[in-house]
Amino acid sequence: MIKSLILTGFGINCEIEMGAAYKNAGAEVTIIHFNELMNGSYNLHDFDILNFPGGFSFGDDIASGK
């Protein structure tokens, strides 16, 4: 089974929708905060796919997240 790692963090959304798409395709999904990856709680080598979701809600130039 393909293992997908989806990163989330402050100002990032759409990780749930991205995870649902991977689950529908038959992948195993893990959603973690970026800090969990940086502090060693997870190892990138345990996953087949690394995802950076879009939908940023902080600091966007057109203010769509406000």
PDB file with SEQRES, HELIX, SHEET and CRYST1 records, atoms N, CA, C and O in Angstrom:
SEQRES   1 A   66  MET ILE LYS SER LEU ILE LEU THR GLY PHE GLY ILE ASN          
SEQRES   2 A   66  CYS GLU ILE GLU MET GLY ALA ALA TYR LYS ASN ALA GLY          
SEQRES   3 A   66  ALA GLU VAL THR ILE ILE HIS PHE ASN GLU LEU MET ASN          
SEQRES   4 A   66  GLY SER TYR ASN LEU HIS ASP PHE ASP ILE LEU ASN PHE          
SEQRES   5 A   66  PRO GLY GLY PHE SER PHE GLY ASP ASP ILE ALA SER GLY          
SEQRES   6 A   66  LYS                                                          
HELIX    1 AA1 GLU A   15  ASN A   24  1                                  10    
HELIX    2 AA2 PHE A   34  MET A   38  1                                   5    
HELIX    3 AA3 LEU A   44  ASP A   46  5                                   3    
SHEET    1 AA1 3 GLU A  28  HIS A  33  0                                        
SHEET    2 AA1 3 LYS A   3  THR A   8  1                                        
SHEET    3 AA1 3 ILE A  49  ASN A  51  1                                        
CRYST1    1.000    1.000    1.000  90.00  90.00  90.00 P 1           1          
ATOM      1  N   MET A   1       0.843  -1.185   0.000  1.00  0.00           N  
ATOM      2  CA  MET A   1       0.000   0.000   0.000  1.00  0.00           C  
ATOM      3  C   MET A   1       0.888   1.248   0.000  1.00  0.00           C  
ATOM      4  O   MET A   1       1.900   1.302   0.699  1.00  0.00           O  
ATOM      5  N   ILE A   2       0.501   2.230  -0.779  1.00  0.00           N  
ATOM      6  CA  ILE A   2       1.211   3.506  -0.833  1.00  0.00           C  
ATOM      7  C   ILE A   2       0.954   4.277   0.454  1.00  0.00           C  
ATOM      8  O   ILE A   2      -0.183   4.358   0.918  1.00  0.00           O  
ATOM      9  N   LYS A   3       2.011   4.844   1.030  1.00  0.00           N  
ATOM     10  CA  LYS A   3       1.888   5.633   2.254  1.00  0.00           C  
ATOM     11  C   LYS A   3       2.126   7.104   1.934  1.00  0.00           C  
ATOM     12  O   LYS A   3       3.187   7.488   1.442  1.00  0.00           O  
ATOM     13  N   SER A   4       1.117   7.912   2.224  1.00  0.00           N  
ATOM     14  CA  SER A   4       1.158   9.338   1.915  1.00  0.00           C  
ATOM     15  C   SER A   4       1.305  10.154   3.194  1.00  0.00           C  
ATOM     16  O   SER A   4       0.549   9.961   4.146  1.00  0.00           O  
ATOM     17  N   LEU A   5       2.269  11.057   3.217  1.00  0.00           N  
ATOM     18  CA  LEU A   5       2.456  11.971   4.347  1.00  0.00           C  
ATOM     19  C   LEU A   5       2.005  13.359   3.913  1.00  0.00           C  
ATOM     20  O   LEU A   5       2.507  13.911   2.934  1.00  0.00           O  
ATOM     21  N   ILE A   6       1.054  13.913   4.651  1.00  0.00           N  
ATOM     22  CA  ILE A   6       0.528  15.241   4.351  1.00  0.00           C  
ATOM     23  C   ILE A   6       0.916  16.170   5.488  1.00  0.00           C  
ATOM     24  O   ILE A   6       0.613  15.912   6.653  1.00  0.00           O  
ATOM     25  N   LEU A   7       1.597  17.261   5.129  1.00  0.00           N  
ATOM     26  CA  LEU A   7       2.027  18.228   6.132  1.00  0.00           C  
ATOM     27  C   LEU A   7       0.956  19.294   6.329  1.00  0.00           C  
ATOM     28  O   LEU A   7       0.293  19.716   5.382  1.00  0.00           O  
ATOM     29  N   THR A   8       0.807  19.712   7.558  1.00  0.00           N  
ATOM     30  CA  THR A   8      -0.072  20.825   7.879  1.00  0.00           C  
ATOM     31  C   THR A   8       0.676  21.767   8.806  1.00  0.00           C  
ATOM     32  O   THR A   8       1.750  21.432   9.305  1.00  0.00           O  
ATOM     33  N   GLY A   9       0.115  22.929   9.031  1.00  0.00           N  
ATOM     34  CA  GLY A   9       0.737  23.924   9.896  1.00  0.00           C  
ATOM     35  C   GLY A   9      -0.130  25.157   9.950  1.00  0.00           C  
ATOM     36  O   GLY A   9      -1.219  25.191   9.377  1.00  0.00           O  
ATOM     37  N   PHE A  10       0.350  26.157  10.631  1.00  0.00           N  
ATOM     38  CA  PHE A  10      -0.417  27.388  10.769  1.00  0.00           C  
ATOM     39  C   PHE A  10      -0.642  28.020   9.405  1.00  0.00           C  
ATOM     40  O   PHE A  10       0.308  28.235   8.652  1.00  0.00           O  
ATOM     41  N   GLY A  11      -1.881  28.313   9.091  1.00  0.00           N  
ATOM     42  CA  GLY A  11      -2.210  28.960   7.832  1.00  0.00           C  
ATOM     43  C   GLY A  11      -2.412  28.018   6.666  1.00  0.00           C  
ATOM     44  O   GLY A  11      -2.745  28.462   5.568  1.00  0.00           O  
ATOM     45  N   ILE A  12      -2.217  26.722   6.881  1.00  0.00           N  
ATOM     46  CA  ILE A  12      -2.430  25.751   5.803  1.00  0.00           C  
ATOM     47  C   ILE A  12      -3.774  25.081   6.044  1.00  0.00           C  
ATOM     48  O   ILE A  12      -4.091  24.671   7.160  1.00  0.00           O  
ATOM     49  N   ASN A  13      -4.551  24.977   4.984  1.00  0.00           N  
ATOM     50  CA  ASN A  13      -5.771  24.190   5.076  1.00  0.00           C  
ATOM     51  C   ASN A  13      -5.840  23.286   3.861  1.00  0.00           C  
ATOM     52  O   ASN A  13      -4.904  23.257   3.062  1.00  0.00           O  
ATOM     53  N   CYS A  14      -6.902  22.566   3.709  1.00  0.00           N  
ATOM     54  CA  CYS A  14      -7.118  21.599   2.623  1.00  0.00           C  
ATOM     55  C   CYS A  14      -6.402  20.271   2.851  1.00  0.00           C  
ATOM     56  O   CYS A  14      -6.406  19.427   1.955  1.00  0.00           O  
ATOM     57  N   GLU A  15      -5.787  20.052   4.014  1.00  0.00           N  
ATOM     58  CA  GLU A  15      -5.128  18.775   4.250  1.00  0.00           C  
ATOM     59  C   GLU A  15      -6.136  17.632   4.374  1.00  0.00           C  
ATOM     60  O   GLU A  15      -5.841  16.503   3.982  1.00  0.00           O  
ATOM     61  N   ILE A  16      -7.314  17.915   4.914  1.00  0.00           N  
ATOM     62  CA  ILE A  16      -8.354  16.884   5.053  1.00  0.00           C  
ATOM     63  C   ILE A  16      -8.844  16.446   3.670  1.00  0.00           C  
ATOM     64  O   ILE A  16      -9.006  15.254   3.409  1.00  0.00           O  
ATOM     65  N   GLU A  17      -9.075  17.416   2.796  1.00  0.00           N  
ATOM     66  CA  GLU A  17      -9.529  17.103   1.446  1.00  0.00           C  
ATOM     67  C   GLU A  17      -8.468  16.316   0.674  1.00  0.00           C  
ATOM     68  O   GLU A  17      -8.792  15.378  -0.055  1.00  0.00           O  
ATOM     69  N   MET A  18      -7.205  16.702   0.838  1.00  0.00           N  
ATOM     70  CA  MET A  18      -6.124  15.988   0.167  1.00  0.00           C  
ATOM     71  C   MET A  18      -6.044  14.557   0.693  1.00  0.00           C  
ATOM     72  O   MET A  18      -5.853  13.616  -0.078  1.00  0.00           O  
ATOM     73  N   GLY A  19      -6.190  14.400   2.003  1.00  0.00           N  
ATOM     74  CA  GLY A  19      -6.171  13.065   2.595  1.00  0.00           C  
ATOM     75  C   GLY A  19      -7.317  12.201   2.090  1.00  0.00           C  
ATOM     76  O   GLY A  19      -7.135  11.009   1.840  1.00  0.00           O  
ATOM     77  N   ALA A  20      -8.493  12.793   1.938  1.00  0.00           N  
ATOM     78  CA  ALA A  20      -9.650  12.048   1.431  1.00  0.00           C  
ATOM     79  C   ALA A  20      -9.396  11.564   0.007  1.00  0.00           C  
ATOM     80  O   ALA A  20      -9.775  10.448  -0.346  1.00  0.00           O  
ATOM     81  N   ALA A  21      -8.764  12.390  -0.801  1.00  0.00           N  
ATOM     82  CA  ALA A  21      -8.453  11.988  -2.178  1.00  0.00           C  
ATOM     83  C   ALA A  21      -7.502  10.789  -2.190  1.00  0.00           C  
ATOM     84  O   ALA A  21      -7.701   9.849  -2.960  1.00  0.00           O  
ATOM     85  N   TYR A  22      -6.490  10.816  -1.357  1.00  0.00           N  
ATOM     86  CA  TYR A  22      -5.559   9.691  -1.299  1.00  0.00           C  
ATOM     87  C   TYR A  22      -6.240   8.434  -0.764  1.00  0.00           C  
ATOM     88  O   TYR A  22      -6.004   7.339  -1.275  1.00  0.00           O  
ATOM     89  N   LYS A  23      -7.087   8.581   0.264  1.00  0.00           N  
ATOM     90  CA  LYS A  23      -7.811   7.418   0.799  1.00  0.00           C  
ATOM     91  C   LYS A  23      -8.715   6.811  -0.260  1.00  0.00           C  
ATOM     92  O   LYS A  23      -8.804   5.589  -0.377  1.00  0.00           O  
ATOM     93  N   ASN A  24      -9.388   7.660  -1.032  1.00  0.00           N  
ATOM     94  CA  ASN A  24     -10.252   7.163  -2.106  1.00  0.00           C  
ATOM     95  C   ASN A  24      -9.461   6.414  -3.170  1.00  0.00           C  
ATOM     96  O   ASN A  24      -9.997   5.533  -3.842  1.00  0.00           O  
ATOM     97  N   ALA A  25      -8.196   6.760  -3.320  1.00  0.00           N  
ATOM     98  CA  ALA A  25      -7.334   6.081  -4.290  1.00  0.00           C  
ATOM     99  C   ALA A  25      -6.668   4.840  -3.693  1.00  0.00           C  
ATOM    100  O   ALA A  25      -5.938   4.130  -4.385  1.00  0.00           O  
ATOM    101  N   GLY A  26      -6.920   4.580  -2.406  1.00  0.00           N  
ATOM    102  CA  GLY A  26      -6.398   3.376  -1.769  1.00  0.00           C  
ATOM    103  C   GLY A  26      -5.112   3.546  -0.992  1.00  0.00           C  
ATOM    104  O   GLY A  26      -4.509   2.551  -0.588  1.00  0.00           O  
ATOM    105  N   ALA A  27      -4.672   4.771  -0.768  1.00  0.00           N  
ATOM    106  CA  ALA A  27      -3.426   5.005  -0.036  1.00  0.00           C  
ATOM    107  C   ALA A  27      -3.681   5.098   1.471  1.00  0.00           C  
ATOM    108  O   ALA A  27      -4.789   5.399   1.915  1.00  0.00           O  
ATOM    109  N   GLU A  28      -2.639   4.835   2.233  1.00  0.00           N  
ATOM    110  CA  GLU A  28      -2.659   5.063   3.679  1.00  0.00           C  
ATOM    111  C   GLU A  28      -2.224   6.507   3.911  1.00  0.00           C  
ATOM    112  O   GLU A  28      -1.209   6.940   3.365  1.00  0.00           O  
ATOM    113  N   VAL A  29      -2.977   7.252   4.710  1.00  0.00           N  
ATOM    114  CA  VAL A  29      -2.742   8.685   4.875  1.00  0.00           C  
ATOM    115  C   VAL A  29      -2.333   9.004   6.309  1.00  0.00           C  
ATOM    116  O   VAL A  29      -2.953   8.531   7.262  1.00  0.00           O  
ATOM    117  N   THR A  30      -1.290   9.808   6.452  1.00  0.00           N  
ATOM    118  CA  THR A  30      -0.880  10.351   7.743  1.00  0.00           C  
ATOM    119  C   THR A  30      -0.781  11.865   7.592  1.00  0.00           C  
ATOM    120  O   THR A  30      -0.061  12.365   6.727  1.00  0.00           O  
ATOM    121  N   ILE A  31      -1.516  12.595   8.447  1.00  0.00           N  
ATOM    122  CA  ILE A  31      -1.476  14.056   8.443  1.00  0.00           C  
ATOM    123  C   ILE A  31      -0.783  14.500   9.717  1.00  0.00           C  
ATOM    124  O   ILE A  31      -1.207  14.152  10.819  1.00  0.00           O  
ATOM    125  N   ILE A  32       0.294  15.278   9.559  1.00  0.00           N  
ATOM    126  CA  ILE A  32       1.049  15.743  10.729  1.00  0.00           C  
ATOM    127  C   ILE A  32       1.360  17.231  10.583  1.00  0.00           C  
ATOM    128  O   ILE A  32       1.375  17.778   9.480  1.00  0.00           O  
ATOM    129  N   HIS A  33       1.603  17.856  11.710  1.00  0.00           N  
ATOM    130  CA  HIS A  33       2.072  19.239  11.713  1.00  0.00           C  
ATOM    131  C   HIS A  33       3.543  19.231  11.301  1.00  0.00           C  
ATOM    132  O   HIS A  33       4.294  18.324  11.658  1.00  0.00           O  
ATOM    133  N   PHE A  34       3.936  20.238  10.557  1.00  0.00           N  
ATOM    134  CA  PHE A  34       5.316  20.356  10.075  1.00  0.00           C  
ATOM    135  C   PHE A  34       6.330  20.182  11.209  1.00  0.00           C  
ATOM    136  O   PHE A  34       7.377  19.564  11.013  1.00  0.00           O  
ATOM    137  N   ASN A  35       6.028  20.721  12.387  1.00  0.00           N  
ATOM    138  CA  ASN A  35       6.956  20.622  13.525  1.00  0.00           C  
ATOM    139  C   ASN A  35       7.205  19.181  13.947  1.00  0.00           C  
ATOM    140  O   ASN A  35       8.291  18.862  14.429  1.00  0.00           O  
ATOM    141  N   GLU A  36       6.211  18.299  13.773  1.00  0.00           N  
ATOM    142  CA  GLU A  36       6.404  16.892  14.124  1.00  0.00           C  
ATOM    143  C   GLU A  36       7.440  16.233  13.219  1.00  0.00           C  
ATOM    144  O   GLU A  36       8.170  15.342  13.653  1.00  0.00           O  
ATOM    145  N   LEU A  37       7.501  16.662  11.988  1.00  0.00           N  
ATOM    146  CA  LEU A  37       8.524  16.152  11.083  1.00  0.00           C  
ATOM    147  C   LEU A  37       9.896  16.697  11.472  1.00  0.00           C  
ATOM    148  O   LEU A  37      10.885  15.965  11.482  1.00  0.00           O  
ATOM    149  N   MET A  38       9.942  17.976  11.786  1.00  0.00           N  
ATOM    150  CA  MET A  38      11.215  18.611  12.111  1.00  0.00           C  
ATOM    151  C   MET A  38      11.802  18.118  13.435  1.00  0.00           C  
ATOM    152  O   MET A  38      13.023  18.064  13.582  1.00  0.00           O  
ATOM    153  N   ASN A  39      10.946  17.754  14.407  1.00  0.00           N  
ATOM    154  CA  ASN A  39      11.486  17.300  15.695  1.00  0.00           C  
ATOM    155  C   ASN A  39      11.776  15.801  15.733  1.00  0.00           C  
ATOM    156  O   ASN A  39      12.171  15.272  16.772  1.00  0.00           O  
ATOM    157  N   GLY A  40      11.581  15.116  14.608  1.00  0.00           N  
ATOM    158  CA  GLY A  40      11.952  13.708  14.515  1.00  0.00           C  
ATOM    159  C   GLY A  40      10.875  12.725  14.915  1.00  0.00           C  
ATOM    160  O   GLY A  40      11.144  11.527  15.002  1.00  0.00           O  
ATOM    161  N   SER A  41       9.653  13.196  15.162  1.00  0.00           N  
ATOM    162  CA  SER A  41       8.568  12.290  15.520  1.00  0.00           C  
ATOM    163  C   SER A  41       8.209  11.354  14.362  1.00  0.00           C  
ATOM    164  O   SER A  41       7.706  10.254  14.588  1.00  0.00           O  
ATOM    165  N   TYR A  42       8.465  11.784  13.140  1.00  0.00           N  
ATOM    166  CA  TYR A  42       8.206  10.993  11.939  1.00  0.00           C  
ATOM    167  C   TYR A  42       9.446  11.018  11.060  1.00  0.00           C  
ATOM    168  O   TYR A  42      10.227  11.969  11.092  1.00  0.00           O  
ATOM    169  N   ASN A  43       9.615   9.963  10.275  1.00  0.00           N  
ATOM    170  CA  ASN A  43      10.751   9.855   9.366  1.00  0.00           C  
ATOM    171  C   ASN A  43      10.230   9.872   7.927  1.00  0.00           C  
ATOM    172  O   ASN A  43       9.375   9.063   7.567  1.00  0.00           O  
ATOM    173  N   LEU A  44      10.738  10.778   7.117  1.00  0.00           N  
ATOM    174  CA  LEU A  44      10.314  10.872   5.715  1.00  0.00           C  
ATOM    175  C   LEU A  44      10.489   9.559   4.960  1.00  0.00           C  
ATOM    176  O   LEU A  44       9.715   9.260   4.051  1.00  0.00           O  
ATOM    177  N   HIS A  45      11.478   8.790   5.322  1.00  0.00           N  
ATOM    178  CA  HIS A  45      11.774   7.551   4.609  1.00  0.00           C  
ATOM    179  C   HIS A  45      10.736   6.458   4.857  1.00  0.00           C  
ATOM    180  O   HIS A  45      10.776   5.410   4.213  1.00  0.00           O  
ATOM    181  N   ASP A  46       9.812   6.693   5.783  1.00  0.00           N  
ATOM    182  CA  ASP A  46       8.734   5.736   6.040  1.00  0.00           C  
ATOM    183  C   ASP A  46       7.553   5.938   5.098  1.00  0.00           C  
ATOM    184  O   ASP A  46       6.582   5.183   5.157  1.00  0.00           O  
ATOM    185  N   PHE A  47       7.621   6.949   4.228  1.00  0.00           N  
ATOM    186  CA  PHE A  47       6.508   7.308   3.353  1.00  0.00           C  
ATOM    187  C   PHE A  47       6.938   7.281   1.895  1.00  0.00           C  
ATOM    188  O   PHE A  47       8.115   7.436   1.569  1.00  0.00           O  
ATOM    189  N   ASP A  48       5.950   7.080   1.024  1.00  0.00           N  
ATOM    190  CA  ASP A  48       6.201   7.054  -0.416  1.00  0.00           C  
ATOM    191  C   ASP A  48       5.963   8.408  -1.066  1.00  0.00           C  
ATOM    192  O   ASP A  48       6.587   8.732  -2.077  1.00  0.00           O  
ATOM    193  N   ILE A  49       5.064   9.201  -0.491  1.00  0.00           N  
ATOM    194  CA  ILE A  49       4.671  10.486  -1.064  1.00  0.00           C  
ATOM    195  C   ILE A  49       4.690  11.545   0.030  1.00  0.00           C  
ATOM    196  O   ILE A  49       4.203  11.308   1.135  1.00  0.00           O  
ATOM    197  N   LEU A  50       5.251  12.710  -0.272  1.00  0.00           N  
ATOM    198  CA  LEU A  50       5.221  13.862   0.630  1.00  0.00           C  
ATOM    199  C   LEU A  50       4.367  14.949  -0.014  1.00  0.00           C  
ATOM    200  O   LEU A  50       4.598  15.328  -1.162  1.00  0.00           O  
ATOM    201  N   ASN A  51       3.386  15.446   0.726  1.00  0.00           N  
ATOM    202  CA  ASN A  51       2.432  16.414   0.189  1.00  0.00           C  
ATOM    203  C   ASN A  51       2.483  17.735   0.944  1.00  0.00           C  
ATOM    204  O   ASN A  51       2.551  17.766   2.173  1.00  0.00           O  
ATOM    205  N   PHE A  52       2.450  18.816   0.189  1.00  0.00           N  
ATOM    206  CA  PHE A  52       2.349  20.158   0.734  1.00  0.00           C  
ATOM    207  C   PHE A  52       1.020  20.742   0.258  1.00  0.00           C  
ATOM    208  O   PHE A  52       0.943  21.248  -0.862  1.00  0.00           O  
ATOM    209  N   PRO A  53      -0.026  20.682   1.083  1.00  0.00           N  
ATOM    210  CA  PRO A  53      -1.326  21.173   0.624  1.00  0.00           C  
ATOM    211  C   PRO A  53      -1.325  22.681   0.392  1.00  0.00           C  
ATOM    212  O   PRO A  53      -0.539  23.422   0.981  1.00  0.00           O  
ATOM    213  N   GLY A  54      -2.213  23.102  -0.467  1.00  0.00           N  
ATOM    214  CA  GLY A  54      -2.389  24.529  -0.734  1.00  0.00           C  
ATOM    215  C   GLY A  54      -3.488  25.086   0.145  1.00  0.00           C  
ATOM    216  O   GLY A  54      -3.759  24.561   1.225  1.00  0.00           O  
ATOM    217  N   GLY A  55      -4.114  26.140  -0.315  1.00  0.00           N  
ATOM    218  CA  GLY A  55      -5.191  26.734   0.459  1.00  0.00           C  
ATOM    219  C   GLY A  55      -4.690  27.549   1.623  1.00  0.00           C  
ATOM    220  O   GLY A  55      -5.303  27.542   2.690  1.00  0.00           O  
ATOM    221  N   PHE A  56      -3.598  28.245   1.447  1.00  0.00           N  
ATOM    222  CA  PHE A  56      -3.016  29.008   2.551  1.00  0.00           C  
ATOM    223  C   PHE A  56      -3.963  30.131   2.978  1.00  0.00           C  
ATOM    224  O   PHE A  56      -4.476  30.873   2.140  1.00  0.00           O  
ATOM    225  N   SER A  57      -4.187  30.247   4.267  1.00  0.00           N  
ATOM    226  CA  SER A  57      -5.153  31.240   4.751  1.00  0.00           C  
ATOM    227  C   SER A  57      -4.506  32.419   5.460  1.00  0.00           C  
ATOM    228  O   SER A  57      -5.207  33.353   5.851  1.00  0.00           O  
ATOM    229  N   PHE A  58      -3.191  32.404   5.637  1.00  0.00           N  
ATOM    230  CA  PHE A  58      -2.495  33.522   6.286  1.00  0.00           C  
ATOM    231  C   PHE A  58      -1.603  34.218   5.260  1.00  0.00           C  
ATOM    232  O   PHE A  58      -0.938  33.550   4.468  1.00  0.00           O  
ATOM    233  N   GLY A  59      -1.581  35.520   5.265  1.00  0.00           N  
ATOM    234  CA  GLY A  59      -0.612  36.285   4.508  1.00  0.00           C  
ATOM    235  C   GLY A  59      -0.703  36.188   3.009  1.00  0.00           C  
ATOM    236  O   GLY A  59       0.293  36.391   2.315  1.00  0.00           O  
ATOM    237  N   ASP A  60      -1.877  35.881   2.493  1.00  0.00           N  
ATOM    238  CA  ASP A  60      -1.982  35.820   1.038  1.00  0.00           C  
ATOM    239  C   ASP A  60      -2.169  37.236   0.480  1.00  0.00           C  
ATOM    240  O   ASP A  60      -2.752  38.106   1.126  1.00  0.00           O  
ATOM    241  N   ASP A  61      -1.669  37.435  -0.710  1.00  0.00           N  
ATOM    242  CA  ASP A  61      -1.668  38.770  -1.303  1.00  0.00           C  
ATOM    243  C   ASP A  61      -3.051  39.285  -1.672  1.00  0.00           C  
ATOM    244  O   ASP A  61      -3.285  40.494  -1.677  1.00  0.00           O  
ATOM    245  N   ILE A  62      -3.966  38.376  -1.981  1.00  0.00           N  
ATOM    246  CA  ILE A  62      -5.298  38.850  -2.382  1.00  0.00           C  
ATOM    247  C   ILE A  62      -6.299  38.815  -1.227  1.00  0.00           C  
ATOM    248  O   ILE A  62      -7.472  39.137  -1.418  1.00  0.00           O  
ATOM    249  N   ALA A  63      -5.853  38.433  -0.045  1.00  0.00           N  
ATOM    250  CA  ALA A  63      -6.643  38.441   1.192  1.00  0.00           C  
ATOM    251  C   ALA A  63      -7.829  37.495   1.151  1.00  0.00           C  
ATOM    252  O   ALA A  63      -8.844  37.753   1.798  1.00  0.00           O  
ATOM    253  N   SER A  64      -7.720  36.409   0.407  1.00  0.00           N  
ATOM    254  CA  SER A  64      -8.839  35.471   0.350  1.00  0.00           C  
ATOM    255  C   SER A  64      -9.035  34.705   1.655  1.00  0.00           C  
ATOM    256  O   SER A  64     -10.121  34.176   1.895  1.00  0.00           O  
ATOM    257  N   GLY A  65      -8.021  34.636   2.493  1.00  0.00           N  
ATOM    258  CA  GLY A  65      -8.141  33.918   3.766  1.00  0.00           C  
ATOM    259  C   GLY A  65      -8.700  34.753   4.901  1.00  0.00           C  
ATOM    260  O   GLY A  65      -8.836  34.261   6.021  1.00  0.00           O  
ATOM    261  N   LYS A  66      -9.028  36.014   4.629  1.00  0.00           N  
ATOM    262  CA  LYS A  66      -9.525  36.891   5.687  1.00  0.00           C  
ATOM    263  C   LYS A  66     -11.025  36.847   5.792  1.00  0.00           C  
ATOM    264  O   LYS A  66     -11.605  37.530   6.636  1.00  0.00           O  
TER     265      LYS A  66                                                      
END                                                                             
